[in-house]
Amino acid sequence: MWHLVCGDNAVAGVSHVIGQQAAEAGLRVLRDDLAVGPLGDVDTVPCAARVAFWGAVWPASVTPVPDFAEDLPADAQWLAGLALQERPVTVWHGDSASEQLLLARVAHALEGSGVALIEVACGTGNSWVQSRKAVAMHAPQALLELANPQPVEADRLAALAAQWRGAVADGGLIHRWQAGQFAGEDYQAIDAALLRHARAEPQPLARVMAEVMARCDGFFATDYFLFWRARELAAGGQLVLAGEPGEHGYSGLQVRRGS
């Protein structure tokens, strides 16, 4: 049995539920945040556009830099061969758009294969900031109590696979998930939110990003993603960044609106 999770923060809780032996034998972490960036070539090695996106997002001052050119194609190749392994697959997912996209991506990889897909739903069913839960947001014991693996029947698997194909083809640069559906958009709304929370006088960039995170329905806007958008806005003169990068590349930075 494979157990798939989206990101390292979910490992401890899922390992607690399935046991260390099962985790060592079959727990695999998919680290790509599928909710952001272009998806057009994410399943097509060498995933050049996807690799370039993450290369741009990653802060220059933060090391070590993940080997995106190695890791992303490796994930694509592994998923492409998943059906051939004839090993049941369990996807753990919550209300994160990335987790839901991972579920859809795996359904697409297994469609028509006969390999069993199982899901463990750990969320509320929607991605409103007031109530949403990603897998990693549950304490290990709480995750144990709510875990209820369910087989993904053929009709649902086909619908999920179709959702994945739609997300890959729609050209969206951000994918929000609400009420079981994905909606693609460009960066305009996120950029507008950053500009709205910036002021004429300098303030910590981390504070502005936190304000955007706290109001971002539909997907979890991460710090590195928002920091990248802030850098892009600064390059265009709409924001001004100043200070020393500090931890995570942004913690020592101040931001104000451009003139």
C-alpha positions in Angstrom: 0.0 0.0 0.0 1.2 3.4 -0.9 0.2 6.4 1.3 0.6 9.7 -0.4 0.7 13.1 1.4 1.2 16.6 0.1 4.2 18.1 2.0 6.5 17.0 4.8 4.3 18.5 7.6 1.8 15.7 7.2 4.3 12.9 7.7 4.2 12.8 11.5 0.4 12.5 11.8 0.0 10.0 9.0 2.9 7.9 10.3 1.2 7.9 13.7 -2.0 6.5 12.1 -0.6 3.9 9.9 2.4 2.8 12.0 6.1 3.3 11.5 6.5 0.0 9.6 3.8 0.9 7.0 5.2 4.5 6.8 8.7 3.2 6.1 7.4 0.8 3.5 5.0 3.0 1.6 4.6 6.6 2.8 5.6 9.0 0.0 5.7 12.8 0.2 4.8 14.8 -2.9 6.2 18.3 -2.2 5.0 20.3 -5.2 2.5 22.9 -4.2 0.2 22.3 -7.2 -2.2 25.2 -6.3 0.3 27.8 -7.6 2.2 28.1 -10.9 1.6 26.7 -14.4 0.5 23.1 -14.6 0.7 22.6 -18.3 3.9 20.5 -18.3 3.8 19.2 -14.7 3.3 15.6 -16.0 5.6 16.0 -19.0 9.3 15.4 -18.3 11.5 17.5 -18.0 8.7 19.7 -16.7 10.6 22.8 -17.8 8.0 25.5 -17.2 7.2 24.0 -13.7 10.9 23.9 -12.9 11.4 27.5 -14.0 8.5 28.6 -11.9 9.9 27.2 -8.7 13.3 28.4 -9.6 11.9 31.9 -9.7 9.8 31.6 -6.5 12.6 30.2 -4.3 14.4 33.1 -2.4 18.0 33.6 -3.6 19.2 33.9 0.0 17.7 30.7 1.3 19.9 27.6 1.1 20.0 24.8 0.3 18.0 25.3 -2.9 15.9 22.2 -3.8 16.9 20.5 -7.0 13.7 21.3 -8.8 15.2 20.0 -12.2 15.7 16.6 -10.6 12.8 16.3 -8.1 9.8 17.5 -10.2 10.5 15.2 -13.2 11.2 12.4 -10.8 7.7 12.8 -9.3 6.2 13.0 -12.8 7.9 9.8 -13.8 7.0 8.0 -10.6 3.3 8.9 -11.0 3.3 7.9 -14.6 4.4 4.4 -13.5 2.1 4.2 -10.5 -0.5 2.0 -12.2 2.1 -0.5 -13.3 3.0 -1.2 -9.7 -0.4 -2.8 -9.0 -0.2 -1.6 -5.5 -3.2 0.1 -3.8 -2.8 3.8 -3.3 -4.2 5.9 -0.4 -4.2 9.7 -0.7 -4.6 11.7 2.5 -6.2 15.0 1.8 -7.8 18.0 3.5 -9.1 21.4 2.3 -5.8 22.5 0.7 -6.2 23.0 -3.0 -2.8 21.4 -3.3 -4.0 18.2 -1.6 -7.1 18.1 -3.7 -5.1 18.6 -6.8 -2.8 15.7 -5.7 -5.9 13.5 -5.3 -7.1 14.4 -8.8 -3.6 13.9 -10.2 -3.3 10.4 -8.7 -6.8 9.6 -10.0 -5.7 10.6 -13.5 -2.6 8.4 -13.2 -4.7 5.4 -12.1 -7.6 5.9 -14.4 -8.4 2.7 -16.3 -5.8 0.6 -14.5 -7.9 -1.2 -12.0 -5.5 -0.3 -9.2 -7.4 0.6 -6.1 -7.5 4.3 -5.1 -8.4 5.0 -1.5 -8.9 8.4 0.1 -8.7 9.6 3.7 -10.6 12.9 3.9 -9.3 15.0 6.7 -11.0 18.3 5.9 -14.3 20.1 6.1 -15.1 19.9 2.4 -14.4 23.5 1.7 -11.5 25.9 1.7 -12.8 28.9 3.6 -10.0 30.4 5.9 -12.3 30.3 8.9 -12.8 26.5 8.9 -10.5 24.7 6.5 -8.2 22.0 7.6 -5.2 20.5 5.8 -3.9 17.1 6.9 -0.9 18.6 8.7 -3.2 20.9 10.8 -4.5 17.9 12.8 -2.6 16.6 15.8 -1.5 13.0 15.3 -4.0 11.6 17.8 -6.8 13.7 16.3 -5.9 12.4 12.9 -6.1 8.9 14.2 -9.6 9.5 15.5 -10.9 11.0 12.3 -9.2 8.8 9.7 -11.7 6.8 7.8 -10.3 5.3 4.6 -12.8 5.0 1.8 -12.5 3.4 -1.7 -12.8 5.8 -4.6 -15.4 4.3 -6.8 -15.1 4.4 -10.6 -17.4 7.3 -11.2 -15.7 9.5 -8.7 -12.3 8.5 -10.0 -13.3 9.4 -13.5 -14.6 12.8 -12.3 -11.4 13.5 -10.4 -9.2 12.5 -13.4 -11.3 14.9 -15.5 -10.7 17.7 -13.0 -7.0 17.1 -13.2 -7.0 17.3 -17.0 -9.1 20.5 -16.8 -6.7 22.1 -14.4 -3.7 21.2 -16.5 -5.3 22.6 -19.6 -7.0 25.8 -18.3 -3.8 27.9 -18.2 -4.5 29.0 -14.6 -1.5 30.2 -12.5 -3.4 29.8 -9.3 -6.0 27.1 -8.6 -8.5 27.7 -5.9 -10.7 24.8 -4.6 -14.2 25.4 -3.3 -17.1 22.9 -2.8 -15.3 20.2 -4.8 -14.4 22.4 -7.8 -11.2 24.0 -9.0 -11.1 27.5 -10.5 -8.0 28.8 -12.3 -6.9 32.4 -12.3 -3.8 34.6 -12.8 -1.8 36.4 -10.2 -3.9 39.6 -10.3 -6.1 39.0 -7.2 -3.1 38.0 -5.0 -1.0 41.0 -6.3 -4.0 43.3 -5.5 -4.2 41.9 -2.0 -0.5 42.6 -1.4 -0.9 46.1 -2.7 -4.0 46.7 -0.6 -2.3 45.7 2.6 0.9 47.7 1.9 0.9 51.3 3.1 2.7 54.5 2.1 5.0 54.1 5.2 7.2 51.1 5.6 6.1 48.1 7.6 7.4 44.5 7.9 6.8 42.5 4.8 6.0 39.5 6.9 3.1 41.4 8.4 1.6 42.2 5.0 2.0 38.7 3.8 0.3 37.4 7.0 -2.7 39.7 6.3 -3.0 38.2 2.8 -2.7 34.7 4.1 -5.4 35.3 6.7 -7.9 36.3 4.0 -7.0 33.9 1.2 -10.0 31.6 0.6 -9.6 28.7 -1.9 -5.9 27.9 -1.4 -3.1 28.3 1.1 -1.0 31.2 0.0 2.5 30.3 1.4 5.2 32.7 2.5 7.6 31.9 -0.3 4.9 32.3 -2.9 3.8 35.7 -1.5 7.4 36.8 -1.1 7.9 36.0 -4.8 4.9 38.0 -5.8 6.1 40.9 -3.6 9.5 40.8 -5.4 7.7 40.8 -8.8 5.7 43.9 -7.7 8.8 45.6 -6.5 10.5 44.9 -9.8 7.6 46.7 -11.5 7.8 49.7 -9.1 4.5 49.0 -7.4 6.1 48.0 -4.1 9.4 49.1 -2.5 11.4 46.5 -0.4 14.2 47.5 1.9 16.3 45.9 4.6 18.2 42.7 5.0 16.7 39.4 4.0 17.0 37.6 7.3 15.5 34.2 8.0 13.5 32.8 5.2 14.8 35.6 2.9 12.1 38.1 3.9 11.9 38.3 7.7 14.1 41.4 7.9 12.5 43.2 5.0 10.3 46.3 5.1 7.7 47.1 2.4 5.8 50.2 1.3 3.8 51.1 -1.7 5.7 52.5 -4.7 5.3 56.1 -5.8 
